[in-house]
Amino acid sequence: MTTAGLGAQGVQRVLGIESSCDETGVALVEFHAGGAGGSVPKLLAHALHSQVEMHQAYGGVVPELASRDHIRRVLPLARSVLAEAKLGVEAIDVVAYTRGPGLAGALLVGAGVGCALGLVLQRPVLGVHHLEGHLLSPFLSADPPEFPFVALLVSGGHTQLMRVDAVGSYELLGETIDDAAGEAFDKSAKLLGLGYPGGPALARLAEFGDAAGFDLPRPLLRAGNLDFSFAGLKTAVRVTLDKLGPQPCEQSRADLAASTQQAIVDVLSAKALAALKRTGLKRLVVAGGVGA
């Protein structure tokens, strides 16, 4: 989120609404507007509701169910956040919401509630790009990074390398040409017969496996660019499972999970280091759901 265009000096409090997929999040952030470059934001309160349990029965996110659950959760979460911060709605200076990318219906819930609150409170409303939110989330930490830096954005639907010189000043260095790293985790987990969400389930199984158990490809590792590709890795996992037969032993499944995880991490690490070398920068920020 940027402070540009908010048109006010002094303390600003922003109520943020996140509803891009299967989690409803609300947060209240405070910063000092009008100064040179703004200020480091302070997280006053936040609340999150995960829909994981609801979607587990279906093996993945059901968009209609996700949207309906966002409708049920967003206002109670907002009340909870304001209560935790010991502030009333009049303390909100700006209402922000995730404008995309994400599930269309889920995004509409956040946008609708955000715009309605802005209208009722007569406050400005700010749509925030989902990936920019990931990119700038480290500034809420106790030790925020200094500009410039290289950012590795790793989420369920996106894998990108960015050069970040300032808020709003970004250069795309490389991105996935097919599946994102998060997709590779989730789809490999599904092939292994693991439940939803697949990424964490695969990571848990990998703890019992040998990362050198299977020789899996590291796509585009020596391509000379900073792009990613994970579709071939997913195919390699499927082919390996076919060779193991319809009922592979638990150790083989664990070894394959560990080998898959290692292949993805190897590619992400190598590309991130290559980006640092190419830009001459020393700082790397890893952000996004998979990065967390």
N, C-alpha and C positions, 0 to 999 in steps of 0.2 A: 504494500500500500504506500502511496506517495502522499506528501503533504501539499503538493502543487495544486493550486486552483481552489483550495478550501477558503481562501479569502479572509482569514482571521488571524489575529495575533494572540500570543499568550497560550495558556493551557487549552488543549483540545482533547476531548474524549470521543473515541470512535467505538461504536457498537458494531462488531463484525459478525456476520452470519455465514456459515459454511454449510452447504447442502448439495455438494456436487455428486455424491455417490451414496454410500451406505452408512454414513455417519452424519449426525446433526451436531454442529458445533456453534457455540455462541461465546464471544469474548468481548471484554471491555478493555480498551487500550488507551493510555494517556501519553501525550507528548506535548512538547512546547513548539508551537508553530511560529513562523515568522523569522526565526533565526537563520543564520547562514547554514544551509544544508539541513535544517530541521534539527531534531534531537533524537537521542536513542529512546525508543518507546518503552513504556512501562506497562506490563500486564497487570491490571487491577483485579480481574476475576475472569474465570472461564468455566465452561461446562460442556460436556460432550456425552452424546448418547450413541452407542454403537448398535447397528442392526444385524450384527453377525449372527446372533442366535436365531433371529427370524429367518434369515436367508439360508441357513445351514441345511434345512430340510429340502431345499431345491438345488443344492450343489452350486449355488452362485447367486448373484444379485438379480432379483426380479424388479425391474424398473418401476412398475406400477405400485408394488408394495412399498418400495423405497420412498416414492413420492408421498404416499398416504401417511407413512410413518413420520416423515419430515413435518407434515402439516400438524400432526398430533404433538410433536415434541418442541418445535422451535419457540413458541411463545412461553411455555413453562420454563424452558431453559433460559430464555432472556430474563424472565422474572427472577430466576435463581441467581443469575449473574449480578443483576442490579442489587439484589438483597445481600449477596456476599460482599459487594463493594460498598454497601451501605449508602447507596445513591438512588435517587429517583429518576424517572424518565427525563425530567427536565435537565439533568446533568449531561445528557447525550448531545454532542455537538454535530456529529456526522454519523450516518448509518451506512455501513459498507456490507456488500454481499459478494459471493463468488459468482461471476458472470459466465464462467466457462473456462476451459472445456469440462464436460461432465455429462451426466445423464440429463436429457432435455427436461423431463418432467420434474426431476429433483431440483435442477437449477431454477426452474420457474417458481418453485415454492419459496426459495430463499429470496429471489428477486421480487416476488410479489409482496412478501412480508416486509422486506427492506424498503421498498417504495411506499408501501402503505404507512409504515412507521414514519418515514420521512415526510409524507404528506400531512399526517396527523400532528406531528411535532413541529412541522415547518422547519425541517432541517435538510441540509444537502444530502444527497444519496450518491454513493460511489460504488460502481461496479469494479471489482478487482479480478484481474486475470488469475486463474487458478495456479498457473506455473510461476507467476510473479510472487504469489503468496508463498509458495514453497521456497522460492529463491531468497526472499527477504526474511523468512522465519528465523534464521539464526540471529537476527538483530534483537530478538526478544530474550536471548540468552544472557547470562551474567557476564560473558566475555565475548561481545559481538566482534565480528571480523572488521578489519580495516580495508578500505578500497585501495587499489583494485585487487580482484581475486578471480580465480577460476572456480566456477560452480559446476558440480556434477549433479544434475537433477535426475533422480531415479524414482519413478513412481509406477503404478500399475499400468498406466497407458502411455507413459513418455520416458524416454531416456535421451538426455541432451547434455552437451558440454557448452558452457557459456563463459565468455569473458565479461566481468561485471566491473565497470569503472565508477559507477555512481547509481543512485536510485533512478531508474528510468533509462539508464545508458547501458545497453546490453549488446553483445556481439555473439551470434551463434557460431560456435566452432565446429560442432558436429552433432549428429542425432541419429537415431535408429532409422534404418531404411525399410524395416518391416516390423517385427514384434519388439515391444519394449521389454526391458529386463524383468519387470513385474509380470508381464504376460508369460515369459519363459518359465518363471518360477511357478505360476499358477497352473499353466497347461502341463508342465512336467509333473506337477503334483497330482493332477487329475489322471494322467497316464499311469501313475504309480498307485492309483486307487485311494488317494488320500482325500480327506474331507475339505470343506471350505471353512476359512480361507486357506488356499493352497500354499502360499508362500511360507507362512509360519509353520504349517504342518510339515512341509518338506524340510525346513530348517531343523525341526525337532527330530525327525527321522535321521537326518544327516549326522547328528551328534553320535550315532551308533555305527556310522559307516566309515569306510576308508576312501578318502578323497582321490586316491590313486587307483582305486579299484577298477575303474573303466576309463578308457582313453577316449574322451569326448572332444569334439572340435572347439576351437576358440575362434569364431568367425571374425574376419576382417582384422585380425590381430596384427598382421604384417602387410596390411593394405597401403600403408603410408598416409592414411588420412585419419580423421578423428570421428568417423561415422561408426555406427554399431549395426550389428545384425544378429538376431537370435533365433530366427526361424529355422535355420539349419541345425542348431543345437536341439531344438524341440524334436525335429525329425530324427536326429541321432538317438535321442532318448527312446522314441517309439520303436526304432529298428532294434535297439539293444534289448528292449523288453520282449519284442517278438522272438528274438533269438533265445531268450531265457525261458520261453514257454509260457503257458497259461497260468501257472502257479509258481512263480519264482520264490525261492526261500527268503525269509525275512532279512538275512544278512546281505543277500544280493540286492534287495530293494534298498536297504540302508546304504550300501556302497554306491548304488546308482544315484541316490539322493545326494550323497556327499560329493560325488564326482560332478553332478550337475551344478550344484551350488558353487563348487570350486571353479568350474569353467566360467560361470557368469562373473564371479568375483575377479578372476584373473583378467578378463576382458575389461571390466570396469576400471580396475586398478591401472592396467597398462595404458589405457586410453587417457585416463586422468593425468598420469605422469607425463605422457606425451604432450598433453595440452599445456601443462606447466612449462615444459621444455620449449615448446613452440612459442609461447607468449613471453617467456622470460620472467613470469611471475613466480612468487614463492608461496602464496597462500591458496589453499584448496578448501572449498566449502562443499560438503555433501548434504543434499537436501532431498525431500520427498519421502513418501511412505516407505519405499523399499530401502532408501538410504538410512532411514531411522532404524 
